Amino acid sequence: MGIWSTTTLKSLIVPGGILLLGVAVLVHSGLLTLPLPALSFLYYCVLAGGMLLAWRFHSSRTFFALATLFLAQQAITLFEAGPAAPGTPGWTALCAAAVLVPMNFVVIALAEERGFTVSGAAPIALFLFTQSVIVTVLCRAGEAAPSLPPRVHHASPTASLPDYAWIALATAGVFLLVRFLLTRKPGDSALLWSLAAFSLSLCFVGTLRISTAYWAAATCILTVSIIENSYLLAYHDELTALPSRRAFNHALLRLQAPYSIAVADIDHFKRFNDTYGHDTGDQVLRLVAAQMARLSGGGHAYRCGGEEFAILFPGQTVPEVVAHLEQLRTRVEAAEFRVRGGERRQAARGPDRRKERVRGRARAGHAIRRLVQDKAPAPMSVTISIGVAASTAETSRPDFVLEAADKALYRAKANGRNRVETAAGTRRRTREKAAGIA
């Protein structure tokens, strides 16, 4: 799957980019007619709701991102930032926020999600508190300094930040974009779009209504990311990143004839787990899921549990999808992998292992020489069996079609595995070669 695939772009833009675009259109088209007190009330409601949701769903990273925005907004408001002259407390608060917020967002993006434990939350909380104290001291020092003669300057609805502030914002934005492309997680996308909304709020800090609207957008984007992340956890399998059984059941309710359903099962998967361990089993599942994600012909793959996958082909009949399923089967068979760590059953257990440790250093030296001489494990492959069925004029209910696909899968297993069987019983001849234990 390419870095800039349609799915990736959709995950990047929705919902954060769409939300920010909507706020920008409302603000600059004149459609947003709410007075400043109402916008401020909306901002605080979104902030409080986001923090409550973050606490309820144990999302400490989002909670501290919201706290970062709140502290920055309070510092700018407290010291009356706006179209202020350089050297004033308001200007100091504005520049500090422009540097510290992107820096904090980068730190939060790199931090592991540990919930609200003392060991996990205390360092970040202390980090934010220290920053707040430093900014307050710097701004108070500016208030105590001798006042300079007033400068004549034209008030502007936008603020002209120093170059280092724009560099900090741009660098953090690029980092968060790269981070999202690597992780594809809603939290990283939300941090990116929230930072963009925060930057716009600084640009229009001289116009309180516009600035407050962008502050509200920044907090709303982070709040919505909690809901988006919860949706992904509920409807996507964490190991393979494919849609889960719940998403499959919901998709069945939306099917309309004609359609086809295929059921795929990894051959001898239990033997992989028993021989090489569950880590290798997970490796096999990810390998097969990666090929499922590249399925052609308009098919949508789901992991329904264990080593079983389901594929939906809306609007297609069995003759139209068999070629695509054969292509999937051959790609899975051709994909090789290496077992990490060798067979776990070869190691001695229990009392035998304890006896090995007391047989002297000569034995240990021999074992080391064997390890040096051992070759890398040979590549292995895995195969899948597939059963497929389609809706008919007599049988259009998804549960009946799914049952027919299951029967075709059992027939594929009984006929030698690594093959595609249709509900009508037409067998597809396949190569019998399968490396390893597949």
C-alpha positions in Angstrom: 0.0 0.0 0.0 1.5 3.3 -1.1 2.3 6.2 1.3 -0.2 8.5 -0.5 -2.9 5.9 -1.1 -6.6 6.9 -1.1 -7.1 5.3 2.3 -4.1 7.2 3.8 -5.3 10.6 2.4 -8.8 10.0 3.7 -7.4 9.1 7.2 -5.3 12.2 7.1 -8.0 14.7 6.0 -11.0 13.2 7.8 -12.1 14.5 10.3 -9.4 17.0 11.3 -8.8 18.7 8.0 -12.5 18.8 7.1 -13.3 20.4 10.5 -10.6 23.0 10.2 -11.7 23.9 6.6 -15.3 24.2 7.8 -14.3 26.6 10.6 -12.2 28.7 8.1 -15.1 29.0 5.7 -17.5 30.0 8.4 -15.1 32.6 9.8 -13.9 34.3 6.7 -17.2 34.1 4.7 -19.1 36.1 7.4 -21.5 33.1 8.1 -20.2 32.9 11.7 -22.3 35.5 13.5 -21.9 34.4 17.1 -20.7 37.1 19.5 -17.3 36.8 21.3 -18.9 35.7 24.7 -20.7 32.8 22.9 -17.6 31.7 21.1 -15.6 31.8 24.3 -18.3 29.7 26.0 -18.2 27.2 23.1 -14.4 27.0 23.4 -14.5 26.2 27.1 -17.3 23.7 26.6 -15.3 21.8 24.0 -12.2 22.0 26.1 -14.0 20.6 29.2 -15.7 17.9 27.2 -12.5 16.9 25.5 -10.6 16.6 28.8 -13.5 14.5 30.3 -13.5 12.2 27.3 -9.7 11.9 27.4 -9.9 11.0 31.1 -12.7 8.5 30.6 -10.9 6.7 27.7 -7.5 6.8 29.4 -6.0 9.0 26.6 -3.4 10.9 28.5 -1.7 12.1 25.3 -4.8 13.9 24.1 -5.5 15.2 27.6 -2.1 16.9 27.9 -2.4 18.2 24.3 -5.6 19.9 25.4 -3.9 21.2 28.5 -1.1 22.6 26.4 -3.5 24.6 24.3 -5.4 25.8 27.4 -2.2 27.0 29.1 -1.1 28.8 25.9 -4.5 30.5 25.5 -4.5 31.6 29.1 -1.0 33.1 28.9 -1.9 35.1 25.8 -5.2 36.3 27.3 -3.7 37.1 30.7 -0.9 39.3 29.3 -3.2 40.9 26.7 -1.4 39.6 23.6 -2.6 41.0 20.3 -1.2 43.5 17.9 1.4 44.2 20.6 4.8 45.8 20.1 7.9 43.6 20.5 9.2 43.8 24.1 5.8 43.9 25.8 4.6 41.1 28.1 1.9 40.3 25.5 4.5 39.8 22.8 6.6 37.7 25.1 3.6 35.4 25.8 2.7 35.2 22.1 6.2 34.2 21.1 6.6 31.7 23.9 3.3 30.0 23.0 4.4 29.9 19.3 7.5 27.9 20.3 6.4 25.8 23.2 3.1 24.5 21.8 4.7 22.8 18.7 7.6 21.6 20.9 5.1 20.0 23.4 3.1 18.5 20.5 6.2 16.7 19.2 7.0 15.4 22.7 3.4 14.2 23.2 3.5 12.5 19.8 6.6 10.6 20.8 5.4 9.7 24.2 3.8 6.3 24.8 0.2 6.0 25.9 0.4 5.0 29.6 -3.0 6.2 30.9 -3.2 8.4 34.0 -0.8 6.5 36.2 1.5 8.5 38.4 4.7 7.3 36.7 3.3 8.1 33.2 1.4 11.4 33.8 3.6 13.1 36.4 6.7 13.8 34.2 4.5 15.5 31.5 2.5 17.4 34.1 5.7 18.7 35.7 7.1 19.6 32.3 4.0 21.8 31.5 4.0 23.3 35.0 7.7 24.3 34.7 7.0 25.9 31.3 4.1 27.9 32.7 6.2 29.2 35.6 9.0 30.3 33.2 6.7 32.1 30.8 5.0 33.8 33.7 8.3 35.0 35.1 9.4 36.3 31.8 6.2 38.2 31.2 6.2 39.7 34.7 9.8 40.8 34.2 8.7 42.6 31.1 6.0 44.4 33.0 8.5 45.5 35.7 11.0 46.8 33.1 11.1 50.5 32.4 8.5 51.4 29.8 9.8 52.5 26.4 8.4 55.4 24.5 5.2 54.4 22.7 5.8 53.4 19.1 3.5 54.5 16.4 2.3 51.4 14.5 -0.8 50.5 12.6 -3.1 48.0 14.2 -3.5 44.9 12.1 -5.9 42.0 12.5 -3.0 39.6 12.0 0.1 39.1 14.0 3.6 39.1 12.5 5.5 36.4 14.4 9.3 36.3 14.4 11.1 33.9 12.1 12.1 31.4 14.8 8.4 31.0 15.8 7.4 30.1 12.2 10.4 27.7 12.0 9.2 26.0 15.1 5.7 25.7 13.9 6.7 24.5 10.4 9.2 22.0 11.8 6.7 20.5 14.2 4.1 20.3 11.4 6.4 18.4 9.1 7.4 16.0 11.9 3.7 15.3 12.8 2.9 14.7 9.1 5.8 12.2 8.8 4.8 10.6 12.1 1.2 10.1 10.8 2.4 8.5 7.6 4.4 6.0 9.7 1.8 5.2 12.3 -1.6 6.0 10.5 -3.1 6.8 13.9 -5.9 9.3 14.5 -4.1 10.9 17.4 -1.1 11.9 15.2 -3.4 13.3 12.5 -5.3 15.3 15.2 -2.1 16.8 16.6 -1.1 17.9 13.1 -4.5 19.6 12.4 -4.8 21.0 15.9 -1.3 22.6 15.4 -2.5 24.1 12.1 -5.6 25.6 13.8 -3.4 26.9 16.7 -1.1 28.6 14.1 -4.1 30.3 12.5 -5.3 31.5 15.9 -1.9 33.2 16.4 -2.1 34.8 13.0 -5.4 36.4 13.8 -4.7 37.1 17.5 -5.6 40.8 16.9 -9.2 39.8 16.1 -10.6 38.1 19.1 -13.6 36.5 17.4 -11.5 34.9 14.7 -8.8 33.9 17.1 -11.2 32.3 19.5 -12.9 30.4 16.7 -9.6 28.8 15.8 -8.8 28.0 19.4 -12.2 26.2 19.6 -11.3 24.4 16.3 -8.0 23.2 17.7 -9.6 21.8 20.8 -12.5 20.3 18.9 -10.1 18.4 16.5 -8.3 16.8 19.5 -11.7 15.9 21.1 -13.0 14.3 18.0 -9.8 12.2 17.7 -10.8 10.4 20.9 -14.1 9.3 19.3 -12.3 8.4 16.0 -9.7 6.3 17.9 -12.5 4.5 19.8 -14.2 3.7 16.5 -11.1 2.2 15.0 -10.5 0.0 18.1 -14.1 -1.2 17.9 -14.2 -1.9 14.2 -10.6 -2.7 13.2 -8.4 -5.6 14.2 -5.3 -4.2 16.1 -3.0 -6.9 14.9 -3.7 -6.9 11.2 -5.3 -3.5 10.8 -8.1 -5.1 8.8 -11.8 -4.4 9.7 -12.9 -6.7 12.5 -15.9 -9.1 12.8 -18.1 -6.3 14.1 -17.5 -4.3 10.9 -18.1 -7.4 8.9 -21.5 -8.0 10.6 -22.5 -4.4 9.9 -21.4 -4.7 6.3 -23.6 -7.8 5.9 -26.7 -5.7 6.8 -26.0 -3.3 4.0 -25.5 -5.9 1.2 -27.9 -6.0 -1.7 -28.1 -8.7 -4.3 -26.1 -9.6 -6.3 -23.0 -10.1 -4.2 -20.5 -12.7 -3.3 -18.9 -13.8 0.0 -15.6 -15.6 0.3 -14.3 -17.2 3.4 -10.5 -17.8 3.7 -8.6 -19.9 6.2 -4.9 -20.2 6.8 -3.8 -23.8 6.2 -2.2 -25.6 9.2 -2.2 -22.4 11.3 -2.4 -24.4 14.6 0.7 -26.2 13.7 2.5 -22.9 13.2 1.5 -21.8 16.7 2.4 -25.1 18.3 5.7 -25.5 16.6 7.1 -21.9 16.5 5.0 -20.0 19.0 2.4 -17.4 18.9 4.8 -14.7 17.8 5.3 -16.6 14.6 1.6 -17.1 14.4 1.1 -13.3 14.6 3.7 -12.9 11.9 1.8 -15.3 9.6 -1.5 -13.4 10.3 0.1 -10.1 9.4 1.6 -11.5 6.2 -1.8 -12.9 5.0 -3.6 -9.7 6.0 -1.1 -7.6 4.0 -2.0 -9.6 0.9 -5.7 -9.3 1.7 -5.4 -5.5 1.9 -4.1 -5.6 -1.7 -7.1 -7.6 -3.0 -8.3 -6.6 -6.4 -11.8 -6.8 -7.9 -13.5 -4.5 -5.4 -13.3 -7.0 -2.6 -13.3 -5.9 1.1 -11.4 -8.2 3.5 -12.2 -8.6 7.2 -10.6 -10.6 10.0 -13.4 -12.5 11.6 -11.3 -14.2 14.3 -8.3 -16.5 14.7 -7.0 -17.5 11.3 -10.3 -16.9 9.5 -10.9 -14.1 7.1 -14.0 -13.0 5.1 -14.2 -11.1 1.8 -17.2 -9.3 0.5 -17.7 -8.5 -3.2 -20.7 -6.2 -3.6 -22.5 -6.4 -6.9 -20.4 -9.3 -8.3 -21.1 -13.0 -9.0 -18.9 -16.0 -8.4 -17.4 -16.2 -12.0 -16.4 -12.5 -11.7 -14.5 -12.9 -8.4 -12.8 -16.3 -8.8 -9.9 -14.9 -10.8 -9.2 -12.3 -8.1 -9.3 -14.9 -5.4 -6.9 -17.1 -7.3 -4.6 -14.2 -7.6 -4.8 -13.6 -3.8 -4.1 -17.3 -3.2 -1.0 -17.3 -5.4 0.4 -14.1 -3.9 0.0 -15.5 -0.4 1.8 -18.7 -1.4 4.6 -16.8 -3.0 5.2 -14.5 0.0 8.0 -15.9 2.1 9.1 -15.2 5.6 11.7 -16.4 8.1 10.9 -17.8 11.5 12.5 -15.7 14.2 14.4 -17.7 16.8 13.9 -21.2 15.4 11.6 -23.9 16.7 10.7 -23.4 20.3 10.0 -27.1 20.9 13.7 -28.0 20.3 14.8 -26.4 23.6 14.9 -28.7 26.6 12.4 -28.1 29.4 12.0 -28.6 33.1 14.6 -30.8 34.9 16.5 -31.5 31.7 17.3 -27.9 31.2 18.5 -27.5 34.7 20.9 -30.5 34.3 22.3 -28.9 31.1 23.5 -25.9 33.2 25.7 -28.1 35.5 27.6 -30.1 32.9 30.5 -27.7 32.7 31.9 -25.1 30.6 33.0 -27.5 27.8 29.4 -28.2 27.1 28.7 -24.4 27.0 31.6 -23.9 24.6 30.3 -26.6 22.3 26.9 -25.0 22.3 28.4 -21.6 21.4 30.3 -23.2 18.5 27.1 -24.7 17.2 25.3 -21.4 17.3 28.1 -19.8 15.2 28.0 -22.7 12.7 24.2 -22.7 12.4 22.8 -21.3 9.2 20.0 -18.9 9.0 16.5 -20.5 9.0 15.2 -21.4 5.6 12.4 -19.2 4.2 9.0 -20.6 4.7 5.6 -20.0 3.0 2.0 -20.2 4.0 -1.0 -21.2 2.0 -4.7 -20.4 2.3 -7.9 -22.2 1.4 -10.9 -20.2 0.1 -14.6 -21.0 -0.3 -16.8 -18.6 -2.2 -20.6 -18.3 -2.7 -22.9 -15.8 -4.3 -26.5 -14.6 -3.7 -29.1 -16.1 -6.0 -32.8 -15.4 -6.7 -33.7 -18.2 -4.3 -31.0 -17.4 -1.6 -30.2 -13.8 -1.1 -30.0 -13.7 2.7 -26.4 -13.1 3.8 -26.4 -15.8 6.5 -27.4 -18.5 3.9 -24.7 -17.3 1.5 -22.1 -17.2 4.2 -23.1 -20.8 5.2 -22.6 -21.9 1.6 -19.2 -20.2 1.5 -18.2 -22.1 4.7 -19.2 -25.4 3.1 -17.1 -24.6 0.1 -14.2 -23.8 2.4 -14.5 -27.2 4.1 -14.5 -28.8 0.7 -11.3 -26.9 -0.2 -9.7 -28.3 3.0 -10.8 -31.8 2.3 -9.6 -31.7 -1.3 -6.0 -30.9 -0.3 -6.0 -27.2 0.8 -4.3 -24.3 -1.0 -7.2 -24.0 -3.5 -10.4 -22.0 -4.2 -13.7 -23.9 -4.1 -17.1 -22.4 -5.2 -20.4 -23.2 -3.7 -21.4 -25.1 -6.9 -18.5 -27.5 -6.3 -16.3 -26.4 -9.1 -12.8 -27.1 -8.1 -9.8 -24.9 -9.0 -6.7 -26.9 -9.7 -3.7 -25.4 -7.9 -0.1 -26.2 -7.5 0.6 -28.6 -4.7 4.0 -27.0 -3.8 4.0 -25.4 -0.4 7.3 -24.7 1.4 7.8 -25.3 5.1 4.9 -26.9 6.9 2.1 -25.1 5.0 
